[in-house]
Amino acid sequence: MDLAVSLKFEVWILKFLNLGPSVVNLVRLFQRQRGDPARTEFDEIKRLLRCLKSSPAQTRSGVGAGICLANSDFVRRFAGLQTFRHISTPDRQRFCSDLSDLELSLRNEEPGMALGVGLYRIWLTEAVAGRHEAAELLGKELTELSRNG
């Protein structure tokens, strides 16, 4: 995931979860002061999932609905991850772009659903890229959240 996109998404998620950008700034300042070069996207994913777990049930339900929406579209088009891996790169990119468009269209009216679609897109990208640890963690959490959707 592109770092600029990741940071923008992270700030949006934290605002949505009512943690505000000031928390993000404090965390970044603290990490810069420590000089922690080992901070990875995987650590970010874990932190965001922890924030989401502590969010209100209504928020988690909206996120779950977004995950279900994205997954339904994915399964309808590709049947599964193996099929998706074997299609052309432009077709995979087009589907991820479609998910991004869906996420953006939902942000104002259904922010929880938008977050769910965005997390699903991140999971899909991680899985296809072979980043198994992140994909497995996200897959497990998204499955749990989708049960609430």
Secondary structure, DSSP 4 states (H G I P E B T S, - for coil): --HHHHHHHHHHHHHHTT-HHHHHHHHHHHHHHHT-TT--HHHHHHHHHHHHHTS-HHHHHHHHHHHHHHHHHHHHHHSSHHHHHHS-HHHHHHHHHHHHHHHHHHTTT-HHHHHHHHHHHHHHHHHHTT-HHHHHHHHHHHHHHHTT-
